[in-house]
Amino acid sequence: MKILIVKAQPNPTSLSHLAVSLKRRGHNVSFMGPSEHGELQKLRVEGIPVFLNKIFTSKAVRRKLSWEYFKLFFQFVKFLRKESFDVLLLNLPNGRFFGRLASIFSVKILVVSIIRGRDGLFERWINWLDDATVCVSDDAKKFLAKRYYIPTNKITIIPNGIDIARMDKIPEDKFYLHRELGIDFKTKLIGMFAYFYRPRGKGQEFFLDAAKIVSEQFQNVRFILIGTNIEPGFTFREYCENYAKNIGIHDRVFFIGERLDGPSILSSL
């Protein structure tokens, strides 16, 4: 089966694992995102073609439509027609929005959307274009049915998976981050992995509020925030850095940006 995975975000994150797994099962898999990212090289190494189209930037549908976006959209339609994919696998609101619309102008193609949480933007109006909708939890399924009136018999639950083979290879190094950040080995580290998206989006503010409560009771604790703004132009990480200063814990919090050594970092937390 010929499959195109679309994600409206530069980093493929868990979709890398999905793409590689589908290829190893014998499928012809390609990936499309909005721009280059270091993680995309891993897909290329696995022999998975990577294509880019800026129509899938996460802010595209929130900006005033211009001729540029129409041009990019029809470039994508032309691409789908040329490649004749069997399945179009869509992720995140912008990916689902433009992917579904493009499927109208394309040759017969199965449209499958993945919804990981309550990011149901546009679902009420264009979900009917899906041949199947996949969500990752029963809670998300109930939300989609109640909020966007999607028939429950159209939604399949497939929980997020973990690459067990990769996680089994984590080196046991409790002081991996301590050494990097110059922190005393007796200090406990509490961390959070998440993109900085918007207030309440991933919960970094709540993490910092909790960090303040914990730090008032324990001196030998430091807090690590792993991740960066979801795309250039977002400034929520900078907001959180100022928030940590405003609540008086900036000397206990480390913002270490986007990292590709997550399994090793986990050993220190």
Secondary structure as GFF3:
##gff-version 3
##sequence-region A 1 269
A	DSSP	beta_strand	2	7	.	.	.	ID=ss1
A	DSSP	alpha_helix	14	24	.	.	.	ID=ss2
A	DSSP	beta_strand	28	33	.	.	.	ID=ss3
A	DSSP	alpha_helix	40	45	.	.	.	ID=ss4
A	DSSP	beta_strand	50	52	.	.	.	ID=ss5
A	DSSP	three_ten_helix	54	56	.	.	.	ID=ss6
A	DSSP	three_ten_helix	60	62	.	.	.	ID=ss7
A	DSSP	alpha_helix	67	83	.	.	.	ID=ss8
A	DSSP	beta_strand	87	91	.	.	.	ID=ss9
A	DSSP	alpha_helix	92	104	.	.	.	ID=ss10
A	DSSP	beta_strand	110	115	.	.	.	ID=ss11
A	DSSP	alpha_helix	123	126	.	.	.	ID=ss12
A	DSSP	three_ten_helix	127	129	.	.	.	ID=ss13
A	DSSP	beta_strand	132	135	.	.	.	ID=ss14
A	DSSP	alpha_helix	138	148	.	.	.	ID=ss15
A	DSSP	three_ten_helix	152	154	.	.	.	ID=ss16
A	DSSP	beta_strand	155	157	.	.	.	ID=ss17
A	DSSP	alpha_helix	164	167	.	.	.	ID=ss18
A	DSSP	alpha_helix	176	181	.	.	.	ID=ss19
A	DSSP	beta_strand	188	193	.	.	.	ID=ss20
A	DSSP	alpha_helix	204	217	.	.	.	ID=ss21
A	DSSP	beta_strand	221	226	.	.	.	ID=ss22
A	DSSP	alpha_helix	236	246	.	.	.	ID=ss23
A	DSSP	beta_strand	253	257	.	.	.	ID=ss24
A	DSSP	alpha_helix	262	268	.	.	.	ID=ss25
###
